[in-house]
Amino acid sequence: MIWGLRANKFNLYKEPTDDEIVFYKELEEIQAMAAKAQGGNPQVSTSTSILPPPTPSHF
């Protein structure tokens, strides 16, 4: 019998814990406040977000 490779593929992705999510959101808020205090753009771009990527849905 031939087994599909996708089912046996090793994946390093790990769901972030609630504590990690809170930590990264607070860190982004601090970065936004620091940028605003320096006269920069207070909005943190989603392309530079430090939050972990979402769970891949194609598996």
PyMOL commands that place a pseudoatom at each C-alpha (Angstrom):
pseudoatom trace, name=CA, resn=MET, resi=1, chain=A, elem=C, hetatm=0, pos=[0.000, 0.000, 0.000]
pseudoatom trace, name=CA, resn=ILE, resi=2, chain=A, elem=C, hetatm=0, pos=[1.303, 3.496, -0.877]
pseudoatom trace, name=CA, resn=TRP, resi=3, chain=A, elem=C, hetatm=0, pos=[0.982, 6.082, 1.866]
pseudoatom trace, name=CA, resn=GLY, resi=4, chain=A, elem=C, hetatm=0, pos=[0.440, 9.741, 1.005]
pseudoatom trace, name=CA, resn=LEU, resi=5, chain=A, elem=C, hetatm=0, pos=[3.425, 11.913, 1.867]
pseudoatom trace, name=CA, resn=ARG, resi=6, chain=A, elem=C, hetatm=0, pos=[1.305, 14.813, 3.066]
pseudoatom trace, name=CA, resn=ALA, resi=7, chain=A, elem=C, hetatm=0, pos=[-0.095, 12.832, 5.979]
pseudoatom trace, name=CA, resn=ASN, resi=8, chain=A, elem=C, hetatm=0, pos=[3.410, 12.001, 7.210]
pseudoatom trace, name=CA, resn=LYS, resi=9, chain=A, elem=C, hetatm=0, pos=[4.986, 15.410, 6.609]
pseudoatom trace, name=CA, resn=PHE, resi=10, chain=A, elem=C, hetatm=0, pos=[6.651, 16.949, 9.663]
pseudoatom trace, name=CA, resn=ASN, resi=11, chain=A, elem=C, hetatm=0, pos=[5.370, 20.433, 10.451]
pseudoatom trace, name=CA, resn=LEU, resi=12, chain=A, elem=C, hetatm=0, pos=[7.162, 22.947, 12.693]
pseudoatom trace, name=CA, resn=TYR, resi=13, chain=A, elem=C, hetatm=0, pos=[4.148, 25.252, 12.983]
pseudoatom trace, name=CA, resn=LYS, resi=14, chain=A, elem=C, hetatm=0, pos=[2.859, 25.697, 16.525]
pseudoatom trace, name=CA, resn=GLU, resi=15, chain=A, elem=C, hetatm=0, pos=[-0.354, 27.477, 17.497]
pseudoatom trace, name=CA, resn=PRO, resi=16, chain=A, elem=C, hetatm=0, pos=[0.506, 30.553, 19.578]
pseudoatom trace, name=CA, resn=THR, resi=17, chain=A, elem=C, hetatm=0, pos=[-0.608, 30.431, 23.194]
pseudoatom trace, name=CA, resn=ASP, resi=18, chain=A, elem=C, hetatm=0, pos=[-3.001, 33.035, 24.577]
pseudoatom trace, name=CA, resn=ASP, resi=19, chain=A, elem=C, hetatm=0, pos=[-0.101, 34.522, 26.551]
pseudoatom trace, name=CA, resn=GLU, resi=20, chain=A, elem=C, hetatm=0, pos=[1.979, 34.882, 23.375]
pseudoatom trace, name=CA, resn=ILE, resi=21, chain=A, elem=C, hetatm=0, pos=[-0.888, 36.599, 21.550]
pseudoatom trace, name=CA, resn=VAL, resi=22, chain=A, elem=C, hetatm=0, pos=[-1.381, 39.067, 24.408]
pseudoatom trace, name=CA, resn=PHE, resi=23, chain=A, elem=C, hetatm=0, pos=[2.383, 39.698, 24.575]
pseudoatom trace, name=CA, resn=TYR, resi=24, chain=A, elem=C, hetatm=0, pos=[2.687, 40.439, 20.843]
pseudoatom trace, name=CA, resn=LYS, resi=25, chain=A, elem=C, hetatm=0, pos=[-0.397, 42.711, 20.834]
pseudoatom trace, name=CA, resn=GLU, resi=26, chain=A, elem=C, hetatm=0, pos=[0.976, 44.690, 23.784]
pseudoatom trace, name=CA, resn=LEU, resi=27, chain=A, elem=C, hetatm=0, pos=[4.361, 44.918, 22.072]
pseudoatom trace, name=CA, resn=GLU, resi=28, chain=A, elem=C, hetatm=0, pos=[2.732, 46.287, 18.903]
pseudoatom trace, name=CA, resn=GLU, resi=29, chain=A, elem=C, hetatm=0, pos=[0.847, 48.875, 20.988]
pseudoatom trace, name=CA, resn=ILE, resi=30, chain=A, elem=C, hetatm=0, pos=[4.106, 49.962, 22.616]
pseudoatom trace, name=CA, resn=GLN, resi=31, chain=A, elem=C, hetatm=0, pos=[5.774, 50.239, 19.190]
pseudoatom trace, name=CA, resn=ALA, resi=32, chain=A, elem=C, hetatm=0, pos=[2.846, 52.333, 17.915]
pseudoatom trace, name=CA, resn=MET, resi=33, chain=A, elem=C, hetatm=0, pos=[3.041, 54.653, 20.946]
pseudoatom trace, name=CA, resn=ALA, resi=34, chain=A, elem=C, hetatm=0, pos=[6.817, 55.023, 20.503]
pseudoatom trace, name=CA, resn=ALA, resi=35, chain=A, elem=C, hetatm=0, pos=[6.389, 55.832, 16.797]
pseudoatom trace, name=CA, resn=LYS, resi=36, chain=A, elem=C, hetatm=0, pos=[3.679, 58.392, 17.615]
pseudoatom trace, name=CA, resn=ALA, resi=37, chain=A, elem=C, hetatm=0, pos=[5.897, 59.977, 20.305]
pseudoatom trace, name=CA, resn=GLN, resi=38, chain=A, elem=C, hetatm=0, pos=[8.691, 60.338, 17.740]
pseudoatom trace, name=CA, resn=GLY, resi=39, chain=A, elem=C, hetatm=0, pos=[6.338, 61.942, 15.242]
pseudoatom trace, name=CA, resn=GLY, resi=40, chain=A, elem=C, hetatm=0, pos=[6.050, 58.848, 13.084]
pseudoatom trace, name=CA, resn=ASN, resi=41, chain=A, elem=C, hetatm=0, pos=[3.017, 56.955, 11.894]
pseudoatom trace, name=CA, resn=PRO, resi=42, chain=A, elem=C, hetatm=0, pos=[1.227, 55.468, 14.941]
pseudoatom trace, name=CA, resn=GLN, resi=43, chain=A, elem=C, hetatm=0, pos=[-0.275, 52.667, 12.846]
pseudoatom trace, name=CA, resn=VAL, resi=44, chain=A, elem=C, hetatm=0, pos=[1.755, 49.474, 12.719]
pseudoatom trace, name=CA, resn=SER, resi=45, chain=A, elem=C, hetatm=0, pos=[1.691, 48.036, 9.230]
pseudoatom trace, name=CA, resn=THR, resi=46, chain=A, elem=C, hetatm=0, pos=[0.348, 44.502, 8.966]
pseudoatom trace, name=CA, resn=SER, resi=47, chain=A, elem=C, hetatm=0, pos=[3.266, 43.690, 6.682]
pseudoatom trace, name=CA, resn=THR, resi=48, chain=A, elem=C, hetatm=0, pos=[5.670, 44.432, 9.549]
pseudoatom trace, name=CA, resn=SER, resi=49, chain=A, elem=C, hetatm=0, pos=[3.553, 42.782, 12.218]
pseudoatom trace, name=CA, resn=ILE, resi=50, chain=A, elem=C, hetatm=0, pos=[5.451, 40.616, 14.654]
pseudoatom trace, name=CA, resn=LEU, resi=51, chain=A, elem=C, hetatm=0, pos=[2.477, 38.348, 15.314]
pseudoatom trace, name=CA, resn=PRO, resi=52, chain=A, elem=C, hetatm=0, pos=[2.983, 34.791, 14.180]
pseudoatom trace, name=CA, resn=PRO, resi=53, chain=A, elem=C, hetatm=0, pos=[1.390, 33.901, 10.842]
pseudoatom trace, name=CA, resn=PRO, resi=54, chain=A, elem=C, hetatm=0, pos=[-2.107, 32.384, 10.833]
pseudoatom trace, name=CA, resn=THR, resi=55, chain=A, elem=C, hetatm=0, pos=[-2.592, 28.644, 10.697]
pseudoatom trace, name=CA, resn=PRO, resi=56, chain=A, elem=C, hetatm=0, pos=[-2.243, 27.322, 7.146]
pseudoatom trace, name=CA, resn=SER, resi=57, chain=A, elem=C, hetatm=0, pos=[-5.667, 26.167, 5.946]
pseudoatom trace, name=CA, resn=HIS, resi=58, chain=A, elem=C, hetatm=0, pos=[-4.548, 24.149, 2.919]
pseudoatom trace, name=CA, resn=PHE, resi=59, chain=A, elem=C, hetatm=0, pos=[-3.409, 21.085, 4.907]
for i in range(1, 59): cmd.bond("trace and resi %d" % i, "trace and resi %d" % (i + 1))
show_as sticks, trace
zoom trace
